[in-house]
Amino acid sequence: MSLVPSLTETLAESAADLVVGATDWCSHPRNLDVPRIGGTKNPRVENIVALAPDLVIANEEENRVADLDALRAAGIAVWVTAPTTVAAALVSLDRLLRFGCGLRTPDWLAAANVVWAESASGPRRSAFIPIWRRPWMALGRDTFAGDVLAHLRIDNVLAGDVDRYPKVTLDQIRAESAVDLVVLPDEPYAFGWHDGPEAFADWGVPIACVSGRHLTWYGPSLVDARRLLTEQISGARLPQP
Protein backbone atom coordinates (compact mmCIF):
# COMPACT_ATOMS: atom_id res chain seq x y z
CA MET A 1 0.00 0.00 0.00
CA SER A 2 1.03 3.62 -0.44
CA LEU A 3 1.05 6.68 1.81
CA VAL A 4 1.83 9.09 -1.05
CA PRO A 5 -0.62 10.14 -3.80
CA SER A 6 1.91 9.98 -6.63
CA LEU A 7 3.17 6.56 -5.51
CA THR A 8 -0.39 5.27 -5.17
CA GLU A 9 -0.92 6.23 -8.81
CA THR A 10 2.39 4.58 -9.67
CA LEU A 11 1.30 1.27 -8.15
CA ALA A 12 -2.27 1.40 -9.44
CA GLU A 13 -1.18 2.08 -13.02
CA SER A 14 1.45 -0.65 -12.87
CA ALA A 15 -0.37 -3.44 -11.01
CA ALA A 16 -3.68 -2.33 -9.51
CA ASP A 17 -4.18 -5.57 -7.60
CA LEU A 18 -1.17 -4.76 -5.42
CA VAL A 19 -2.86 -1.73 -3.83
CA VAL A 20 -4.63 -2.75 -0.62
CA GLY A 21 -5.02 0.75 0.82
CA ALA A 22 -4.30 4.42 0.23
CA THR A 23 -4.56 7.80 1.91
CA ASP A 24 -7.56 10.12 1.74
CA TRP A 25 -5.50 12.36 -0.56
CA CYS A 26 -4.75 9.67 -3.14
CA SER A 27 -6.93 10.98 -5.95
CA HIS A 28 -5.48 9.11 -8.96
CA PRO A 29 -6.50 6.98 -10.65
CA ARG A 30 -9.97 8.35 -10.05
CA ASN A 31 -11.60 4.91 -10.02
CA LEU A 32 -9.33 3.59 -7.27
CA ASP A 33 -11.56 1.67 -4.85
CA VAL A 34 -9.51 0.66 -1.80
CA PRO A 35 -9.73 1.28 1.96
CA ARG A 36 -8.64 4.76 3.02
CA ILE A 37 -6.39 5.08 6.06
CA GLY A 38 -6.26 8.83 6.76
CA GLY A 39 -3.93 11.54 5.53
CA THR A 40 -0.27 11.52 4.60
CA LYS A 41 0.63 13.29 7.86
CA ASN A 42 -1.86 11.48 10.08
CA PRO A 43 -2.40 7.93 8.82
CA ARG A 44 -4.28 5.53 11.08
CA VAL A 45 -1.45 3.12 11.78
CA GLU A 46 -3.77 0.54 13.35
CA ASN A 47 -5.86 0.45 10.15
CA ILE A 48 -2.76 -0.09 8.06
CA VAL A 49 -1.60 -2.93 10.30
CA ALA A 50 -5.04 -4.53 10.04
CA LEU A 51 -4.76 -4.56 6.24
CA ALA A 52 -1.53 -6.60 6.60
CA PRO A 53 0.32 -5.18 3.58
CA ASP A 54 3.55 -6.81 2.48
CA LEU A 55 5.06 -3.37 1.89
CA VAL A 56 4.16 0.21 2.70
CA ILE A 57 5.55 2.85 0.37
CA ALA A 58 6.28 6.30 1.79
CA ASN A 59 8.19 9.48 1.06
CA GLU A 60 10.76 11.13 3.29
CA GLU A 61 9.16 14.54 2.88
CA GLU A 62 5.46 13.61 2.84
CA ASN A 63 5.29 11.20 5.75
CA ARG A 64 6.24 11.40 9.43
CA VAL A 65 9.11 9.35 10.81
CA ALA A 66 7.04 8.43 13.89
CA ASP A 67 4.35 6.80 11.75
CA LEU A 68 6.86 4.87 9.67
CA ASP A 69 8.68 3.72 12.80
CA ALA A 70 5.36 2.52 14.25
CA LEU A 71 4.70 0.47 11.12
CA ARG A 72 8.16 -1.08 11.27
CA ALA A 73 7.66 -1.86 14.96
CA ALA A 74 4.49 -3.73 13.95
CA GLY A 75 6.55 -5.89 11.60
CA ILE A 76 5.60 -4.16 8.34
CA ALA A 77 8.27 -3.42 5.74
CA VAL A 78 8.47 0.24 4.72
CA TRP A 79 10.07 1.58 1.51
CA VAL A 80 10.91 5.29 1.66
CA THR A 81 11.55 7.39 -1.45
CA ALA A 82 13.30 10.77 -1.49
CA PRO A 83 14.08 11.96 -5.04
CA THR A 84 14.91 15.64 -5.56
CA THR A 85 15.49 15.50 -9.33
CA VAL A 86 13.67 14.07 -12.32
CA ALA A 87 16.54 11.68 -13.01
CA ALA A 88 16.53 10.43 -9.42
CA ALA A 89 12.75 10.02 -9.49
CA LEU A 90 12.86 7.87 -12.62
CA VAL A 91 15.54 5.64 -11.10
CA SER A 92 13.69 5.47 -7.78
CA LEU A 93 10.44 4.44 -9.45
CA ASP A 94 12.17 1.74 -11.45
CA ARG A 95 13.85 0.32 -8.34
CA LEU A 96 10.60 0.42 -6.39
CA LEU A 97 8.59 -1.39 -9.04
CA ARG A 98 11.21 -3.98 -9.95
CA PHE A 99 12.85 -4.75 -6.61
CA GLY A 100 10.17 -3.65 -4.16
CA CYS A 101 7.15 -4.98 -6.03
CA GLY A 102 8.62 -7.67 -8.29
CA LEU A 103 7.30 -6.07 -11.49
CA ARG A 104 8.78 -5.44 -14.89
CA THR A 105 9.46 -1.86 -15.91
CA PRO A 106 6.01 -0.64 -17.05
CA ASP A 107 5.47 0.99 -20.43
CA TRP A 108 4.56 4.33 -18.86
CA LEU A 109 7.92 4.50 -17.07
CA ALA A 110 9.82 3.68 -20.25
CA ALA A 111 7.87 6.46 -21.99
CA ALA A 112 8.64 8.92 -19.19
CA ASN A 113 12.35 8.20 -19.53
CA VAL A 114 12.19 9.07 -23.23
CA VAL A 115 10.19 12.26 -22.59
CA TRP A 116 12.58 13.63 -19.97
CA ALA A 117 15.73 12.73 -21.93
CA GLU A 118 14.80 15.38 -24.50
CA SER A 119 16.56 18.75 -24.43
CA ALA A 120 14.54 21.94 -24.16
CA SER A 121 15.14 24.92 -26.40
CA GLY A 122 14.60 28.64 -26.04
CA PRO A 123 15.86 31.27 -23.61
CA ARG A 124 16.21 30.60 -19.90
CA ARG A 125 13.90 32.48 -17.54
CA SER A 126 14.01 33.15 -13.82
CA ALA A 127 10.87 32.35 -11.88
CA PHE A 128 9.39 32.78 -8.44
CA ILE A 129 7.33 29.70 -7.53
CA PRO A 130 5.04 30.12 -4.52
CA ILE A 131 3.49 27.01 -2.99
CA TRP A 132 1.48 28.72 -0.20
CA ARG A 133 0.16 32.10 0.87
CA ARG A 134 -0.70 33.53 4.30
CA PRO A 135 2.23 33.23 4.83
CA TRP A 136 3.92 33.15 1.47
CA MET A 137 6.10 30.08 0.99
CA ALA A 138 7.98 29.10 -2.14
CA LEU A 139 10.21 26.49 -3.71
CA GLY A 140 13.76 26.80 -2.43
CA ARG A 141 16.77 24.55 -2.82
CA ASP A 142 16.91 20.92 -3.92
CA THR A 143 13.28 20.27 -4.84
CA PHE A 144 11.87 17.88 -7.41
CA ALA A 145 9.54 20.58 -8.75
CA GLY A 146 12.46 22.98 -9.14
CA ASP A 147 14.32 20.40 -11.22
CA VAL A 148 11.21 19.81 -13.36
CA LEU A 149 11.17 23.52 -14.18
CA ALA A 150 14.92 23.57 -14.79
CA HIS A 151 14.36 20.96 -17.51
CA LEU A 152 12.00 23.49 -19.10
CA ARG A 153 14.71 26.19 -18.93
CA ILE A 154 13.10 27.94 -15.98
CA ASP A 155 15.42 28.74 -13.08
CA ASN A 156 14.07 29.10 -9.56
CA VAL A 157 15.21 32.44 -8.11
CA LEU A 158 15.29 30.85 -4.64
CA ALA A 159 17.26 27.76 -5.65
CA GLY A 160 20.16 28.97 -3.52
CA ASP A 161 18.10 29.51 -0.38
CA VAL A 162 19.16 27.65 2.76
CA ASP A 163 15.64 26.24 3.10
CA ARG A 164 13.82 23.93 0.72
CA TYR A 165 10.52 25.75 1.25
CA PRO A 166 11.37 29.20 2.62
CA LYS A 167 8.84 31.65 4.04
CA VAL A 168 9.20 34.93 2.17
CA THR A 169 7.59 38.30 1.64
CA LEU A 170 6.78 39.56 -1.83
CA ASP A 171 8.65 42.79 -1.10
CA GLN A 172 11.72 40.72 -0.28
CA ILE A 173 11.52 38.81 -3.56
CA ARG A 174 11.08 41.99 -5.59
CA ALA A 175 14.03 43.65 -3.87
CA GLU A 176 16.44 40.73 -4.04
CA SER A 177 15.59 38.79 -7.20
CA ALA A 178 15.32 39.42 -10.94
CA VAL A 179 12.04 37.68 -11.71
CA ASP A 180 10.91 37.10 -15.33
CA LEU A 181 7.96 34.86 -14.50
CA VAL A 182 5.75 33.77 -11.60
CA VAL A 183 4.65 30.13 -11.64
CA LEU A 184 1.56 29.31 -9.54
CA PRO A 185 0.78 25.59 -9.09
CA ASP A 186 -2.70 24.57 -7.94
CA GLU A 187 -1.34 22.41 -5.12
CA PRO A 188 -0.52 22.25 -2.27
CA TYR A 189 -2.18 25.70 -2.19
CA ALA A 190 -4.97 25.97 -4.75
CA PHE A 191 -3.57 28.90 -6.72
CA GLY A 192 -5.57 29.78 -9.83
CA TRP A 193 -6.52 32.75 -11.94
CA HIS A 194 -8.90 33.96 -9.22
CA ASP A 195 -6.54 33.43 -6.29
CA GLY A 196 -2.90 34.44 -6.54
CA PRO A 197 -2.16 36.45 -9.70
CA GLU A 198 -3.67 39.65 -8.24
CA ALA A 199 -0.82 39.75 -5.69
CA PHE A 200 1.62 40.30 -8.56
CA ALA A 201 -0.38 42.82 -10.57
CA ASP A 202 2.25 45.54 -10.11
CA TRP A 203 5.27 43.33 -10.83
CA GLY A 204 5.00 43.66 -14.60
CA VAL A 205 5.82 40.00 -15.22
CA PRO A 206 3.63 37.23 -16.69
CA ILE A 207 1.92 34.66 -14.51
CA ALA A 208 1.65 30.96 -15.38
CA CYS A 209 -1.00 28.95 -13.55
CA VAL A 210 0.04 25.29 -13.77
CA SER A 211 -0.99 21.82 -12.65
CA GLY A 212 0.50 21.08 -9.26
CA ARG A 213 0.12 17.38 -9.86
CA HIS A 214 2.25 17.53 -12.99
CA LEU A 215 4.80 19.81 -11.35
CA THR A 216 5.26 17.94 -8.07
CA TRP A 217 4.17 14.29 -8.55
CA TYR A 218 6.56 11.63 -9.75
CA GLY A 219 4.83 8.67 -11.34
CA PRO A 220 2.68 8.14 -14.45
CA SER A 221 1.94 11.88 -14.56
CA LEU A 222 5.53 12.37 -15.75
CA VAL A 223 4.58 11.06 -19.19
CA ASP A 224 2.39 14.11 -19.87
CA ALA A 225 3.94 16.58 -17.44
CA ARG A 226 6.55 18.04 -19.77
CA ARG A 227 4.09 18.75 -22.57
CA LEU A 228 1.34 20.05 -20.30
CA LEU A 229 3.59 22.31 -18.20
CA THR A 230 5.22 23.68 -21.35
CA GLU A 231 1.78 24.56 -22.73
CA GLN A 232 0.64 26.14 -19.47
CA ILE A 233 3.82 28.18 -19.11
CA SER A 234 3.59 29.27 -22.76
CA GLY A 235 0.15 30.63 -21.88
CA ALA A 236 1.51 32.89 -19.14
CA ARG A 237 -0.01 36.35 -19.12
CA LEU A 238 0.06 39.58 -17.18
CA PRO A 239 -2.40 39.60 -14.29
CA GLN A 240 -5.25 42.03 -14.13
CA PRO A 241 -4.72 44.92 -11.68
C-alpha positions as CSV (number, residue, x, y, z in Angstrom):
1,M,0.0,0.0,0.0
2,S,1.0,3.6,-0.4
3,L,1.1,6.7,1.8
4,V,1.8,9.1,-1.0
5,P,-0.6,10.1,-3.8
6,S,1.9,10.0,-6.6
7,L,3.2,6.6,-5.5
8,T,-0.4,5.3,-5.2
9,E,-0.9,6.2,-8.8
10,T,2.4,4.6,-9.7
11,L,1.3,1.3,-8.2
12,A,-2.3,1.4,-9.4
13,E,-1.2,2.1,-13.0
14,S,1.5,-0.7,-12.9
15,A,-0.4,-3.4,-11.0
16,A,-3.7,-2.3,-9.5
17,D,-4.2,-5.6,-7.6
18,L,-1.2,-4.8,-5.4
19,V,-2.9,-1.7,-3.8
20,V,-4.6,-2.7,-0.6
21,G,-5.0,0.7,0.8
22,A,-4.3,4.4,0.2
23,T,-4.6,7.8,1.9
24,D,-7.6,10.1,1.7
25,W,-5.5,12.4,-0.6
26,C,-4.7,9.7,-3.1
27,S,-6.9,11.0,-6.0
28,H,-5.5,9.1,-9.0
29,P,-6.5,7.0,-10.7
30,R,-10.0,8.3,-10.0
31,N,-11.6,4.9,-10.0
32,L,-9.3,3.6,-7.3
33,D,-11.6,1.7,-4.8
34,V,-9.5,0.7,-1.8
35,P,-9.7,1.3,2.0
36,R,-8.6,4.8,3.0
37,I,-6.4,5.1,6.1
38,G,-6.3,8.8,6.8
39,G,-3.9,11.5,5.5
40,T,-0.3,11.5,4.6
41,K,0.6,13.3,7.9
42,N,-1.9,11.5,10.1
43,P,-2.4,7.9,8.8
44,R,-4.3,5.5,11.1
45,V,-1.5,3.1,11.8
46,E,-3.8,0.5,13.3
47,N,-5.9,0.5,10.2
48,I,-2.8,-0.1,8.1
49,V,-1.6,-2.9,10.3
50,A,-5.0,-4.5,10.0
51,L,-4.8,-4.6,6.2
52,A,-1.5,-6.6,6.6
53,P,0.3,-5.2,3.6
54,D,3.5,-6.8,2.5
55,L,5.1,-3.4,1.9
56,V,4.2,0.2,2.7
57,I,5.5,2.9,0.4
58,A,6.3,6.3,1.8
59,N,8.2,9.5,1.1
60,E,10.8,11.1,3.3
61,E,9.2,14.5,2.9
62,E,5.5,13.6,2.8
63,N,5.3,11.2,5.8
64,R,6.2,11.4,9.4
65,V,9.1,9.3,10.8
66,A,7.0,8.4,13.9
67,D,4.3,6.8,11.8
68,L,6.9,4.9,9.7
69,D,8.7,3.7,12.8
70,A,5.4,2.5,14.3
71,L,4.7,0.5,11.1
72,R,8.2,-1.1,11.3
73,A,7.7,-1.9,15.0
74,A,4.5,-3.7,13.9
75,G,6.5,-5.9,11.6
76,I,5.6,-4.2,8.3
77,A,8.3,-3.4,5.7
78,V,8.5,0.2,4.7
79,W,10.1,1.6,1.5
80,V,10.9,5.3,1.7
81,T,11.6,7.4,-1.4
82,A,13.3,10.8,-1.5
83,P,14.1,12.0,-5.0
84,T,14.9,15.6,-5.6
85,T,15.5,15.5,-9.3
86,V,13.7,14.1,-12.3
87,A,16.5,11.7,-13.0
88,A,16.5,10.4,-9.4
89,A,12.7,10.0,-9.5
90,L,12.9,7.9,-12.6
91,V,15.5,5.6,-11.1
92,S,13.7,5.5,-7.8
93,L,10.4,4.4,-9.5
94,D,12.2,1.7,-11.4
95,R,13.8,0.3,-8.3
96,L,10.6,0.4,-6.4
97,L,8.6,-1.4,-9.0
98,R,11.2,-4.0,-10.0
99,F,12.8,-4.8,-6.6
100,G,10.2,-3.6,-4.2
101,C,7.2,-5.0,-6.0
102,G,8.6,-7.7,-8.3
103,L,7.3,-6.1,-11.5
104,R,8.8,-5.4,-14.9
105,T,9.5,-1.9,-15.9
106,P,6.0,-0.6,-17.1
107,D,5.5,1.0,-20.4
108,W,4.6,4.3,-18.9
109,L,7.9,4.5,-17.1
110,A,9.8,3.7,-20.2
111,A,7.9,6.5,-22.0
112,A,8.6,8.9,-19.2
113,N,12.4,8.2,-19.5
114,V,12.2,9.1,-23.2
115,V,10.2,12.3,-22.6
116,W,12.6,13.6,-20.0
117,A,15.7,12.7,-21.9
118,E,14.8,15.4,-24.5
119,S,16.6,18.7,-24.4
120,A,14.5,21.9,-24.2
121,S,15.1,24.9,-26.4
122,G,14.6,28.6,-26.0
123,P,15.9,31.3,-23.6
124,R,16.2,30.6,-19.9
125,R,13.9,32.5,-17.5
126,S,14.0,33.1,-13.8
127,A,10.9,32.4,-11.9
128,F,9.4,32.8,-8.4
129,I,7.3,29.7,-7.5
130,P,5.0,30.1,-4.5
131,I,3.5,27.0,-3.0
132,W,1.5,28.7,-0.2
133,R,0.2,32.1,0.9
134,R,-0.7,33.5,4.3
135,P,2.2,33.2,4.8
136,W,3.9,33.1,1.5
137,M,6.1,30.1,1.0
138,A,8.0,29.1,-2.1
139,L,10.2,26.5,-3.7
140,G,13.8,26.8,-2.4
141,R,16.8,24.5,-2.8
142,D,16.9,20.9,-3.9
143,T,13.3,20.3,-4.8
144,F,11.9,17.9,-7.4
145,A,9.5,20.6,-8.7
146,G,12.5,23.0,-9.1
147,D,14.3,20.4,-11.2
148,V,11.2,19.8,-13.4
149,L,11.2,23.5,-14.2
150,A,14.9,23.6,-14.8
151,H,14.4,21.0,-17.5
152,L,12.0,23.5,-19.1
153,R,14.7,26.2,-18.9
154,I,13.1,27.9,-16.0
155,D,15.4,28.7,-13.1
156,N,14.1,29.1,-9.6
157,V,15.2,32.4,-8.1
158,L,15.3,30.9,-4.6
159,A,17.3,27.8,-5.7
160,G,20.2,29.0,-3.5
161,D,18.1,29.5,-0.4
162,V,19.2,27.6,2.8
163,D,15.6,26.2,3.1
164,R,13.8,23.9,0.7
165,Y,10.5,25.8,1.3
166,P,11.4,29.2,2.6
167,K,8.8,31.7,4.0
168,V,9.2,34.9,2.2
169,T,7.6,38.3,1.6
170,L,6.8,39.6,-1.8
171,D,8.6,42.8,-1.1
172,Q,11.7,40.7,-0.3
173,I,11.5,38.8,-3.6
174,R,11.1,42.0,-5.6
175,A,14.0,43.6,-3.9
176,E,16.4,40.7,-4.0
177,S,15.6,38.8,-7.2
178,A,15.3,39.4,-10.9
179,V,12.0,37.7,-11.7
180,D,10.9,37.1,-15.3
181,L,8.0,34.9,-14.5
182,V,5.7,33.8,-11.6
183,V,4.7,30.1,-11.6
184,L,1.6,29.3,-9.5
185,P,0.8,25.6,-9.1
186,D,-2.7,24.6,-7.9
187,E,-1.3,22.4,-5.1
188,P,-0.5,22.3,-2.3
189,Y,-2.2,25.7,-2.2
190,A,-5.0,26.0,-4.8
191,F,-3.6,28.9,-6.7
192,G,-5.6,29.8,-9.8
193,W,-6.5,32.7,-11.9
194,H,-8.9,34.0,-9.2
195,D,-6.5,33.4,-6.3
196,G,-2.9,34.4,-6.5
197,P,-2.2,36.5,-9.7
198,E,-3.7,39.6,-8.2
199,A,-0.8,39.8,-5.7
200,F,1.6,40.3,-8.6
201,A,-0.4,42.8,-10.6
202,D,2.2,45.5,-10.1
203,W,5.3,43.3,-10.8
204,G,5.0,43.7,-14.6
205,V,5.8,40.0,-15.2
206,P,3.6,37.2,-16.7
207,I,1.9,34.7,-14.5
208,A,1.6,31.0,-15.4
209,C,-1.0,28.9,-13.5
210,V,0.0,25.3,-13.8
211,S,-1.0,21.8,-12.7
212,G,0.5,21.1,-9.3
213,R,0.1,17.4,-9.9
214,H,2.2,17.5,-13.0
215,L,4.8,19.8,-11.4
216,T,5.3,17.9,-8.1
217,W,4.2,14.3,-8.5
218,Y,6.6,11.6,-9.8
219,G,4.8,8.7,-11.3
220,P,2.7,8.1,-14.5
221,S,1.9,11.9,-14.6
222,L,5.5,12.4,-15.7
223,V,4.6,11.1,-19.2
224,D,2.4,14.1,-19.9
225,A,3.9,16.6,-17.4
226,R,6.5,18.0,-19.8
227,R,4.1,18.7,-22.6
228,L,1.3,20.1,-20.3
229,L,3.6,22.3,-18.2
230,T,5.2,23.7,-21.4
231,E,1.8,24.6,-22.7
232,Q,0.6,26.1,-19.5
233,I,3.8,28.2,-19.1
234,S,3.6,29.3,-22.8
235,G,0.1,30.6,-21.9
236,A,1.5,32.9,-19.1
237,R,0.0,36.3,-19.1
238,L,0.1,39.6,-17.2
239,P,-2.4,39.6,-14.3
240,Q,-5.3,42.0,-14.1
241,P,-4.7,44.9,-11.7
